[in-house]
Amino acid sequence: MGHRLDIKRIIQSNFVRDLPMVVLGCAIAAFATDMFMIPNGLAAGGVTGVATIIQELGARNGLTLPVGIQTIVINAVLLLAVARAGGLLYVIQTVTGFVLLGVFTDLFAPFVTPLGDEELMLSALWGALACGLGYGLVLRCGSNTGGSDTIGQIISRKTSLPVGATTMVIDVTVCALSIPVFSLINALYAALAMVLMGIVVDAVVDGGNKRRMAFVISDSFDDIADDILHGLGRGCTKLSATGMWSGNDKPVLMVILERRELSPLKAIVAERDRDAIVIISDVTEAFGEGFKELGV
């Protein structure tokens, strides 16, 4: 039996290695928040959105409530509810993320010149792009900045609701709560920024390494496999399966492709067997021979 890997040591070493990237990601997100989001009343979900609303309400009553400090305090309270489930490393990664983000947000605020109120569209678009880039870099390194994801975990634990759906509802609720504080127009632009931000985060986290996975069920699997191997230059795997209706063995070919290779694959299958069943799905990442190098 081989030796057991020290998973905790590997993860901790990766965290130390990736810390500069986490710092950079938090700095980018904080700068974008100060320049595009907060001064234009764009509460695009999450704890930062809540803090933006509270800051505005405080300012109207003569109180100074920095957004960065608010996010640190709120996230610290929320983290206490999920810390035990996540373990020490999860706590360290989360605390690092939201503390850096909060500190940078308040640190940059006095030096940033925001766009004017009439540039809500530009603020929403560029704020979403920059924030998405920053948050994506943090998530790509295995850290996070707390926020609505933590609230989603808490609610999911109490109600068994999916974390992803719960988080989305929370973000939409924050946008809705900003309407009486700012305006409906601001809330709509904030929602637009929130959606675009999510797209950018996914793109950064995936790293442009998305692929397609195809399953091909056909009696001509040998010919199709040969065409895939020598025509497309892609490896494929034969899986053993049994048709439940017929009870016959039905070999299934599995192949990972780039998007541009889908059309040639479809042409190959159509040429060999028009009755073949082809199932295509998205693959977030593919590592190994023929794809991105597998590394830690």
C-alpha positions as CSV (number, residue, x, y, z in Angstrom):
1,M,0.0,0.0,0.0
2,G,1.3,3.4,-0.9
3,H,2.0,6.1,1.6
4,R,-0.9,8.4,2.6
5,L,-0.7,11.9,1.2
6,D,-0.7,14.8,3.8
7,I,-3.6,16.6,2.2
8,K,-3.7,19.4,4.8
9,R,0.0,20.1,4.2
10,I,-0.5,20.3,0.4
11,I,-3.5,22.7,0.8
12,Q,-1.6,24.9,3.3
13,S,1.4,25.1,1.0
14,N,-0.8,26.0,-1.9
15,F,-2.5,28.7,0.2
16,V,0.9,30.3,1.1
17,R,2.0,30.1,-2.6
18,D,-1.2,31.7,-3.8
19,L,-1.4,34.4,-1.2
20,P,0.1,37.2,-3.4
21,M,-2.7,36.4,-6.0
22,V,-5.3,36.6,-3.3
23,V,-4.0,40.0,-2.2
24,L,-4.0,41.2,-5.8
25,G,-7.6,39.9,-6.3
26,C,-8.8,41.6,-3.2
27,A,-7.1,44.9,-4.2
28,I,-8.7,44.9,-7.7
29,A,-12.1,44.1,-6.3
30,A,-11.8,46.8,-3.6
31,F,-10.6,49.4,-6.1
32,A,-13.5,48.7,-8.4
33,T,-16.0,48.8,-5.5
34,D,-14.7,52.2,-4.5
35,M,-14.5,53.7,-8.0
36,F,-17.7,52.3,-9.6
37,M,-20.1,50.7,-7.1
38,I,-20.3,52.5,-3.8
39,P,-20.2,56.2,-5.0
40,N,-22.9,55.4,-7.6
41,G,-25.3,53.6,-5.2
42,L,-24.9,50.2,-6.8
43,A,-25.6,47.6,-4.1
44,A,-24.9,44.5,-6.2
45,G,-25.8,41.9,-3.7
46,G,-23.7,40.4,-0.9
47,V,-22.4,41.9,2.3
48,T,-20.7,44.7,0.4
49,G,-24.1,45.7,-1.0
50,V,-25.7,45.7,2.5
51,A,-22.8,47.8,3.7
52,T,-23.3,50.2,0.9
53,I,-26.9,50.7,1.8
54,I,-26.0,51.1,5.5
55,Q,-23.3,53.6,4.7
56,E,-25.8,55.8,2.7
57,L,-28.4,55.6,5.5
58,G,-25.7,56.6,8.0
59,A,-24.4,59.5,5.9
60,R,-28.0,60.9,5.8
61,N,-28.0,61.0,9.6
62,G,-24.5,62.4,10.0
63,L,-22.8,59.1,10.7
64,T,-19.6,57.8,9.0
65,L,-19.9,54.0,8.5
66,P,-17.0,52.9,6.3
67,V,-18.0,50.0,4.0
68,G,-14.8,48.1,4.5
69,I,-15.1,48.0,8.3
70,Q,-18.7,47.0,8.0
71,T,-17.9,44.1,5.7
72,I,-15.2,42.8,8.1
73,V,-17.6,42.9,11.1
74,I,-20.5,41.4,9.3
75,N,-18.4,38.6,7.8
76,A,-16.8,37.9,11.1
77,V,-20.2,37.4,12.8
78,L,-21.4,35.2,9.9
79,L,-18.2,33.1,9.9
80,L,-18.8,32.1,13.5
81,A,-21.9,30.2,12.4
82,V,-20.1,28.1,9.8
83,A,-16.6,27.9,11.1
84,R,-16.9,24.5,12.8
85,A,-18.2,22.9,9.7
86,G,-15.5,24.3,7.4
87,G,-12.4,23.6,9.6
88,L,-9.4,25.7,10.5
89,L,-8.1,26.1,7.0
90,Y,-11.5,27.2,5.7
91,V,-11.6,29.9,8.4
92,I,-8.1,31.1,7.6
93,Q,-8.8,31.3,3.9
94,T,-12.1,33.1,4.5
95,V,-10.8,35.5,7.1
96,T,-7.8,36.4,4.9
97,G,-10.2,37.2,2.0
98,F,-12.7,39.4,3.7
99,V,-10.2,41.2,5.9
100,L,-8.0,42.1,2.9
101,L,-11.0,43.2,0.9
102,G,-12.4,45.3,3.8
103,V,-9.0,46.9,4.5
104,F,-8.3,47.7,0.9
105,T,-11.9,49.1,0.4
106,D,-11.4,51.7,3.2
107,L,-7.7,52.3,2.3
108,F,-8.4,53.1,-1.4
109,A,-11.6,55.1,-0.8
110,P,-10.0,58.5,-0.1
111,F,-7.8,58.4,-3.2
112,V,-10.3,57.1,-5.8
113,T,-12.1,59.5,-8.1
114,P,-15.5,57.9,-8.9
115,L,-17.3,58.3,-12.2
116,G,-20.2,60.8,-12.2
117,D,-23.8,59.9,-11.2
118,E,-24.8,60.2,-14.9
119,E,-22.5,57.3,-15.8
120,L,-24.5,54.5,-14.1
121,M,-24.2,52.2,-17.1
122,L,-20.5,52.5,-17.4
123,S,-20.1,52.2,-13.6
124,A,-22.2,49.0,-13.6
125,L,-20.4,47.4,-16.5
126,W,-16.8,48.3,-15.6
127,G,-17.5,47.7,-11.9
128,A,-18.8,44.2,-12.6
129,L,-15.9,43.4,-14.9
130,A,-13.2,44.6,-12.4
131,C,-15.0,43.1,-9.3
132,G,-15.5,39.8,-11.2
133,L,-11.8,39.7,-12.1
134,G,-10.8,40.4,-8.5
135,Y,-13.2,37.9,-6.9
136,G,-12.4,35.3,-9.5
137,L,-8.7,35.5,-8.7
138,V,-9.4,35.0,-5.0
139,L,-11.7,32.0,-5.7
140,R,-9.3,30.5,-8.2
141,C,-6.8,30.3,-5.4
142,G,-9.2,28.5,-3.1
143,S,-9.9,31.4,-0.9
144,N,-13.1,33.5,-0.7
145,T,-14.3,36.8,0.7
146,G,-17.3,35.5,2.7
147,G,-20.5,37.5,1.9
148,S,-23.7,36.0,0.7
149,D,-22.2,32.6,0.2
150,T,-21.7,32.3,4.0
151,I,-25.3,33.4,4.6
152,G,-26.4,30.9,2.0
153,Q,-24.6,28.1,3.9
154,I,-26.3,29.1,7.2
155,I,-29.8,29.2,5.7
156,S,-29.1,25.9,3.8
157,R,-28.2,24.2,7.0
158,K,-31.4,25.3,8.7
159,T,-33.8,24.7,5.9
160,S,-32.0,22.2,3.5
161,L,-32.4,24.7,0.6
162,P,-29.6,24.6,-2.0
163,V,-26.8,27.0,-1.2
164,G,-26.5,28.3,-4.8
165,A,-30.2,29.2,-5.1
166,T,-30.3,30.7,-1.6
167,T,-27.3,32.9,-2.3
168,M,-29.0,34.1,-5.5
169,V,-32.1,35.0,-3.6
170,I,-30.1,36.9,-1.0
171,D,-28.3,38.9,-3.7
172,V,-31.5,39.8,-5.4
173,T,-33.0,40.8,-2.0
174,V,-30.1,43.1,-1.4
175,C,-30.7,44.8,-4.8
176,A,-34.4,45.2,-4.0
177,L,-33.6,46.7,-0.6
178,S,-31.5,49.4,-2.2
179,I,-34.5,50.7,-4.2
180,P,-35.9,53.0,-1.4
181,V,-32.4,54.1,-0.4
182,F,-31.1,54.9,-3.9
183,S,-33.6,54.4,-6.7
184,L,-35.2,51.7,-8.9
185,I,-32.8,52.7,-11.7
186,N,-29.8,52.1,-9.4
187,A,-31.2,48.8,-8.3
188,L,-31.7,47.6,-11.9
189,Y,-28.1,48.6,-12.8
190,A,-26.9,46.9,-9.7
191,A,-28.7,43.7,-10.7
192,L,-27.1,43.9,-14.2
193,A,-23.7,44.3,-12.6
194,M,-24.4,41.3,-10.3
195,V,-25.2,39.0,-13.2
196,L,-22.2,40.2,-15.3
197,M,-20.0,39.8,-12.2
198,G,-21.0,36.2,-11.8
199,I,-20.2,35.5,-15.5
200,V,-16.7,37.1,-15.2
201,V,-16.0,35.2,-11.9
202,D,-16.9,31.9,-13.6
203,A,-14.7,32.7,-16.6
204,V,-11.7,33.6,-14.3
205,V,-12.1,30.6,-12.1
206,D,-12.5,28.2,-15.0
207,G,-9.4,29.8,-16.6
208,G,-10.6,29.4,-20.1
209,N,-10.2,25.7,-19.9
210,K,-13.8,24.7,-20.6
211,R,-14.3,21.6,-22.7
212,R,-17.1,19.5,-24.0
213,M,-17.7,15.9,-23.1
214,A,-19.5,13.6,-25.6
215,F,-21.0,10.2,-25.0
216,V,-21.6,8.2,-28.2
217,I,-23.8,5.1,-28.2
218,S,-23.7,3.3,-31.5
219,D,-23.3,-0.2,-32.9
220,S,-20.6,1.2,-35.1
221,F,-18.5,2.3,-32.1
222,D,-15.3,0.7,-33.5
223,D,-15.4,2.8,-36.7
224,I,-16.4,5.9,-34.8
225,A,-13.6,5.4,-32.3
226,D,-11.1,4.9,-35.1
227,D,-12.2,8.2,-36.7
228,I,-12.0,10.0,-33.4
229,L,-8.5,8.7,-32.7
230,H,-7.0,9.2,-36.2
231,G,-9.3,11.9,-37.7
232,L,-9.7,14.2,-34.7
233,G,-6.5,13.2,-33.0
234,R,-8.3,12.7,-29.8
235,G,-8.2,9.9,-27.3
236,C,-11.5,8.3,-26.3
237,T,-12.6,5.7,-23.8
238,K,-14.9,2.8,-24.2
239,L,-17.3,2.3,-21.3
240,S,-19.3,-0.9,-20.7
241,A,-23.1,-0.4,-20.6
242,T,-26.2,-2.5,-21.0
243,G,-29.4,-1.4,-22.7
244,M,-32.2,-1.9,-20.2
245,W,-34.9,-2.4,-22.9
246,S,-33.0,-4.9,-25.0
247,G,-30.7,-6.3,-22.4
248,N,-27.8,-6.2,-24.9
249,D,-24.4,-4.8,-24.3
250,K,-24.1,-1.2,-25.5
251,P,-20.5,0.1,-25.5
252,V,-20.4,3.8,-24.9
253,L,-17.6,6.0,-26.2
254,M,-16.5,9.0,-24.0
255,V,-14.4,11.7,-25.5
256,I,-13.4,15.2,-24.2
257,L,-13.3,17.8,-26.9
258,E,-12.6,21.5,-27.5
259,R,-15.7,23.4,-28.7
260,R,-14.4,23.7,-32.3
261,E,-14.2,19.9,-32.5
262,L,-17.9,19.3,-31.9
263,S,-18.9,19.8,-35.5
264,P,-16.3,17.3,-36.9
265,L,-17.5,14.8,-34.2
266,K,-21.1,15.2,-35.2
267,A,-20.1,14.7,-38.9
268,I,-18.2,11.5,-38.0
269,V,-21.1,10.0,-36.1
270,A,-23.6,11.0,-38.8
271,E,-21.5,9.4,-41.5
272,R,-21.1,6.2,-39.6
273,D,-24.4,5.8,-37.9
274,R,-27.4,8.2,-38.2
275,D,-29.2,6.2,-35.5
276,A,-26.5,6.8,-32.9
277,I,-27.2,8.5,-29.7
278,V,-24.9,11.4,-28.9
279,I,-24.9,13.2,-25.5
280,I,-22.9,16.4,-25.1
281,S,-22.3,18.2,-21.8
282,D,-20.0,21.0,-20.5
283,V,-16.8,20.2,-18.7
284,T,-15.5,22.9,-16.5
285,E,-11.8,21.8,-16.6
286,A,-9.8,18.9,-18.2
287,F,-6.4,17.9,-17.0
288,G,-3.9,15.4,-18.2
289,E,-2.5,14.3,-21.5
290,G,-3.8,16.4,-24.4
291,F,-5.1,19.0,-22.0
292,K,-3.8,21.3,-19.3
293,E,-1.0,19.9,-17.3
294,L,-2.1,18.5,-14.0
295,G,-0.4,20.4,-11.2
296,V,-0.9,21.5,-7.6
